[in-house]
Amino acid sequence: MERGVWSLLLLLAGAAGWADVTVRLAPGEVIRVTRIDPARDSIRIDGALSEPVWQSVPAYDEFVVTEPDTMQATRHATLIRLVYDDEGLYLGAEMIQPPETLINRLSGRDAREINRDSINLTLDTSGTGRYGFWFGVNLGDSLMDGTVLPERQFSNDWDGPWRGRSLATERGWTAEMFIPWSTLAMPAAGEVRHMGMYLSRKVAYLDERWAWPAKFVDGR
């Protein structure tokens, strides 16, 4: 994996479970990920960002165009929201674009070389760039996942028990993911756990890929 400055910090609270989660974009730049109470803030993974919790947390739109490698601002917004609980990490994504431009091509799991709208998340669970996992939801609910090793060695041989759904909307489309902590290999850690994180979006009608941050990073 490529070394950089974007990392997800998971702070443990001893036997009580997870405490705070923050995303450090660069020294001095930190995003706090909200912990939810499943009894009060339950999220149904159906692709619709209809739960009140999604409207109560910040949405981030920091994507740039990476394919082609222009690093320019994107044509449409990509709004990312993250929350978590003791069971896992939740991602809510809203992909803004004209509805008539949506491209939905269904396939079996892990079919990657298809030009279609998708949102993808990669986690460096080692925190040191040694290994991680990637997850993708395509418009239409075809899922992709696998592992990643140094030097961008992506493999789709791994299929994890996580959930993802999508939904076409009047503003474009939305997606939700739930990734259980129990499905991820993570090294032993003390009170602070470091994880790298990377998001990308394929906009099929433009044949472009947008990413945040511009390059995948490790957690150091």
Backbone torsions as a table, in degrees:
resi	resn	phi	psi	omega
1	MET	NA	154.4	-178.4
2	GLU	-83.7	138.3	-178.1
3	ARG	-78.3	144.8	-179.0
4	GLY	-167.2	-148.5	-169.3
5	VAL	-128.8	7.2	-177.1
6	TRP	-100.7	121.4	-178.1
7	SER	-143.4	151.9	176.7
8	LEU	-104.9	121.4	-178.5
9	LEU	-102.6	118.7	177.0
10	LEU	-104.9	118.3	-176.1
11	LEU	-101.5	120.1	-178.6
12	LEU	-83.5	149.1	176.9
13	ALA	-119.0	50.9	177.9
14	GLY	58.6	-140.9	-176.8
15	ALA	-68.1	-16.0	-178.4
16	ALA	-72.8	-13.3	179.1
17	GLY	104.7	-152.9	-175.9
18	TRP	-74.8	140.6	179.0
19	ALA	-106.6	-91.0	-178.6
20	ASP	-108.9	148.6	171.3
21	VAL	-125.0	126.0	175.7
22	THR	-127.8	149.0	175.6
23	VAL	-109.0	118.0	178.5
24	ARG	-96.8	114.6	-179.6
25	LEU	-82.4	-34.2	179.5
26	ALA	-167.8	166.3	178.3
27	PRO	-52.8	125.8	-179.6
28	GLY	86.7	-5.8	178.6
29	GLU	-116.9	112.6	-175.2
30	VAL	-131.1	135.0	172.3
31	ILE	-110.2	127.3	179.2
32	ARG	-92.2	127.5	178.3
33	VAL	-93.3	130.7	-173.1
34	THR	-78.4	131.9	171.9
35	ARG	-86.5	134.0	-179.0
36	ILE	-111.6	158.1	174.3
37	ASP	-99.2	110.6	-175.7
38	PRO	-56.7	-29.7	179.7
39	ALA	-68.9	-26.9	-177.2
40	ARG	-107.5	-34.0	-173.3
41	ASP	-118.4	48.0	-177.1
42	SER	-63.8	144.0	179.7
43	ILE	-121.7	124.0	174.8
44	ARG	-92.7	122.7	-177.0
45	ILE	-81.6	87.7	-179.7
46	ASP	-128.9	4.7	179.9
47	GLY	90.2	-17.8	-178.9
48	ALA	-93.0	129.0	179.2
49	LEU	-87.7	56.1	-172.6
50	SER	-93.5	-15.1	-179.7
51	GLU	-69.9	140.8	-179.8
52	PRO	-56.4	-29.8	-176.7
53	VAL	-61.1	-33.7	-179.3
54	TRP	-66.3	-27.7	179.4
55	GLN	-85.8	-10.1	-176.5
56	SER	-97.6	-5.2	-178.5
57	VAL	-114.9	155.8	-178.1
58	PRO	-64.4	149.4	172.8
59	ALA	-111.7	135.0	-176.6
60	TYR	-115.3	134.6	178.2
61	ASP	-130.7	90.0	-175.7
62	GLU	-124.3	18.6	-174.4
63	PHE	-73.6	150.0	171.9
64	VAL	-131.2	163.0	-179.9
65	VAL	-77.6	121.6	179.5
66	THR	-113.6	-17.8	173.1
67	GLU	-135.4	103.4	1.7
68	PRO	-68.1	159.7	-170.5
69	ASP	-80.3	67.4	-178.3
70	THR	-98.6	-22.7	-176.3
71	MET	58.7	23.9	178.7
72	GLN	-84.8	165.9	175.5
73	ALA	-62.9	148.3	-178.2
74	THR	-81.0	158.9	-178.3
75	ARG	-73.8	-32.1	-178.6
76	HIS	-128.7	160.3	179.9
77	ALA	-78.4	150.0	170.6
78	THR	-128.7	109.3	-172.5
79	LEU	-101.2	116.2	-176.2
80	ILE	-109.7	130.9	174.8
81	ARG	-126.4	140.1	-178.9
82	LEU	-130.9	133.9	170.6
83	VAL	-140.4	168.8	-179.4
84	TYR	-153.4	164.0	169.8
85	ASP	-142.8	-169.9	-177.9
86	ASP	-63.8	-20.3	-175.4
87	GLU	-90.1	-29.9	-177.2
88	GLY	173.9	-172.2	-176.9
89	LEU	-104.9	135.5	177.6
90	TYR	-114.3	137.1	174.6
91	LEU	-123.1	130.8	171.8
92	GLY	-118.3	125.9	-175.7
93	ALA	-128.6	135.4	173.5
94	GLU	-118.9	119.9	-178.5
95	MET	-103.7	104.9	-178.7
96	ILE	-80.5	131.4	171.2
97	GLN	-174.6	160.0	178.8
98	PRO	-58.9	130.1	-176.8
99	PRO	-56.0	-32.3	-178.3
100	GLU	-70.5	-10.5	179.5
101	THR	-95.4	-3.1	-177.9
102	LEU	-64.1	139.6	178.2
103	ILE	-125.0	117.1	-177.0
104	ASN	-118.8	111.0	176.8
105	ARG	-125.3	112.8	-176.1
106	LEU	-78.6	152.6	179.3
107	SER	-159.8	176.8	170.7
108	GLY	-74.3	174.4	-178.2
109	ARG	-64.5	141.4	172.4
110	ASP	74.4	13.3	175.3
111	ALA	-77.6	108.5	-169.9
112	ARG	-97.5	-36.0	-170.3
113	GLU	-87.8	56.2	177.7
114	ILE	-129.0	130.2	179.8
115	ASN	-80.6	102.2	-179.1
116	ARG	-155.5	163.3	-179.1
117	ASP	-71.2	133.2	-179.1
118	SER	-154.7	160.0	172.6
119	ILE	-129.3	136.3	-171.9
120	ASN	-134.2	143.0	179.9
121	LEU	-128.3	130.9	174.3
122	THR	-119.3	133.2	177.8
123	LEU	-118.9	125.2	170.8
124	ASP	-88.8	87.2	-175.4
125	THR	-73.1	-15.5	176.0
126	SER	-72.3	-26.5	-176.5
127	GLY	75.4	0.1	-177.4
128	THR	-131.1	9.9	179.6
129	GLY	80.1	15.2	-177.2
130	ARG	-89.3	-32.7	178.6
131	TYR	-165.6	160.6	178.8
132	GLY	-167.9	-168.5	-176.5
133	PHE	-138.0	147.7	176.8
134	TRP	-126.2	150.0	-174.9
135	PHE	-139.2	138.8	179.4
136	GLY	-139.8	140.1	173.4
137	VAL	-120.2	121.9	175.5
138	ASN	-93.5	149.2	172.9
139	LEU	-55.8	122.7	-174.6
140	GLY	107.1	-4.7	170.2
141	ASP	83.8	9.2	169.8
142	SER	-69.6	129.5	-175.5
143	LEU	-102.6	154.1	174.2
144	MET	-136.5	144.7	173.6
145	ASP	-162.7	168.5	-179.7
146	GLY	170.0	-164.1	-178.8
147	THR	-116.2	162.8	177.4
148	VAL	-138.9	136.6	179.1
149	LEU	-119.9	172.7	-179.4
150	PRO	-52.6	156.4	-178.6
151	GLU	63.2	33.5	175.6
152	ARG	56.4	42.4	175.6
153	GLN	-84.9	88.9	179.7
154	PHE	-88.0	136.5	176.8
155	SER	-132.5	143.0	176.0
156	ASN	-106.6	20.6	-179.7
157	ASP	-72.0	-22.7	-178.1
158	TRP	-92.2	129.9	174.0
159	ASP	-121.1	115.6	-176.3
160	GLY	-100.5	157.9	178.2
161	PRO	-83.7	70.2	177.2
162	TRP	-120.7	173.3	-176.3
163	ARG	-128.6	145.4	177.3
164	GLY	-154.6	139.8	178.6
165	ARG	-142.5	160.9	179.8
166	SER	-134.9	165.2	-179.1
167	LEU	-156.2	127.2	173.7
168	ALA	-74.4	140.3	-177.5
169	THR	-132.6	178.4	177.6
170	GLU	-71.8	-16.7	-179.3
171	ARG	-103.7	-3.3	-175.4
172	GLY	142.3	-109.3	175.2
173	TRP	-158.3	161.3	-179.2
174	THR	-129.2	160.3	178.9
175	ALA	-148.3	151.8	174.4
176	GLU	-130.1	145.1	172.7
177	MET	-131.1	145.8	167.9
178	PHE	-130.0	119.6	-177.7
179	ILE	-116.9	108.2	-179.8
180	PRO	-66.0	139.3	174.3
181	TRP	-58.0	-33.6	-174.7
182	SER	-68.0	-16.7	-179.9
183	THR	-88.2	-6.9	-174.5
184	LEU	-104.3	132.6	171.3
185	ALA	-76.9	124.1	-179.2
186	MET	-139.5	136.6	179.8
187	PRO	-69.6	160.9	174.0
188	ALA	-60.2	145.3	-178.4
189	ALA	-146.1	161.5	176.9
190	GLY	-85.7	-133.8	-177.1
191	GLU	-75.3	-20.4	-178.5
192	VAL	-122.7	127.8	175.7
193	ARG	-113.7	131.3	179.8
194	HIS	-104.4	133.2	176.1
195	MET	-137.0	135.4	172.8
196	GLY	-79.9	156.3	-177.1
197	MET	-149.0	143.2	-176.6
198	TYR	-150.9	137.2	179.3
199	LEU	-124.9	141.8	175.3
200	SER	-141.5	152.1	-179.7
201	ARG	-131.0	130.8	173.4
202	LYS	-97.8	126.1	177.2
203	VAL	-108.8	99.3	-166.7
204	ALA	-67.6	-38.3	-175.1
205	TYR	-69.0	-22.8	173.8
206	LEU	-94.7	-11.4	-172.7
207	ASP	52.7	48.0	179.3
208	GLU	-125.2	153.4	169.9
209	ARG	-117.9	133.4	178.6
210	TRP	-114.4	148.0	-174.8
211	ALA	-144.0	156.5	174.0
212	TRP	-145.0	117.6	-9.5
213	PRO	-70.9	-176.5	-174.8
214	ALA	-65.5	-27.6	179.4
215	LYS	-136.0	148.8	178.4
216	PHE	-67.2	144.0	-175.5
217	VAL	-131.7	165.0	173.4
218	ASP	-101.7	178.3	-170.8
219	GLY	-90.8	12.0	-177.3
220	ARG	-100.4	NA	NA
